[in-house]
Amino acid sequence: MAIVNAQLTTTQLDVLTVPAGKSYAITNILVCNTSAADAASFDMHFIPSGDSLANKVTRVVNELNLPAGETFSFDTEKIVLEEGDKVSFVAEPDIGSSLTDLAAMISYLEV
């Protein structure tokens, strides 16, 4: 099993892109609001290779509000991604330099 971590941004952030010749099974996605006082929100997209975030059908989580200190878990569905597919996020509010208080962790297996 492998993991990737990222601080979410106010613009599209491709946290995971499947490399050439690989397939990944997503086992868990966690998004944590690290702020002690402020709520934040995010969109999550599974983007097929060659598609874009502008295609609204890639969105699987829409403007999910996370209170300060809370964590969201996406672990009941298993998603298999193929070469070039992406897991992308857009979050708010901006805490400076297009960063947010949201931290994402994606756990996956190569299949």
N, C-alpha and C positions, 0 to 999 in steps of 0.2 A: 504494500500500500504506500501511496505517496500523498503528500499534502503540499498545497501552495497557499500562501498568505498575502494579503494586500490591504493597504489603507484605501478605502473607497474615495472617489473623486466626484466632482460635480459634472464632469464630462465622461464620455464612454471610457470605461476601463475594462480591457479584456484580461480578466484574471487568469483564465486558462484557455489556451489554444492547443488543440491536438496536433502534434507534429506529423509530418509525412510518414505514411506507412504504419501508423498506430491507430488503435481504438482504445478509448478510456471508458470505464464504467464509473460514474459518479456515485459514491457511497454516502456522502454527507456534505452539506453546505451549512456553515454557521456564519451568521452576521451578528456582531456584537457592537452595541453602542457604548463606547468607552468613556463618554461624557458622564460626569457626576451630577450634572444639572439640566442639560438640554436634550430634548427629543431630536431625532433625526429620522429621515425616511430614505427609501431606496426602491429602485426598479431592478429586477433581475431578468436577463434575457439568455435563452439558449439559441445561438445564432448558427444556422447551418452554413457550411462552407459555401462561399460565394454570395451569401445574403448579407444584409446590413441591419444595423440597429434601427434604421428608419422604417423598416418593415415591422409594423406594430404586432404582427402575429408571432414574433419571436419572444414577446414579453410573457413571462410566467408569474412574476410578482410585480404588482403595480402600486407604487407609492405606499409601501408598507411603512407605517409609523412605528418607530421603536423608541419607547421612553428611555430616559437616561439609565444606564446600567443594565438594560435588558438584552437578551440574546434570542435571535430567531434561528430555528433549526429546520432545514429542508432535508428530511431523512426518510420519509415514508415511501417515496418513489425512487426507483433506480433508473438512471438515465444513461444511455450508451451514446457516446459521441464518436464520430468518425473523423478521419483526417481533415483538418481545416476548420472543424466546428469549434465554437467558442462559448465560454460562459462569461457574460459581460454584465457590468453594473453601471448605474448612474445614481448618484446620491445627493442629498442636501441636508442641511445648509452648509455653505462654504465657511470654513473656520480660518481661511487664509490660504493663499496659493492654490486654490481649487481643491483643497483637501477637505475631508469631513471627519467626524468623530467615529465613523463606522469602520470596523475591521472585519474582513471576510476571510474565511478559511474553507478551502475545498479539499476534500479527501477523495481520492480516486484510485482505481486499479487498472492496470493495462490488461486488456482482454484480447 
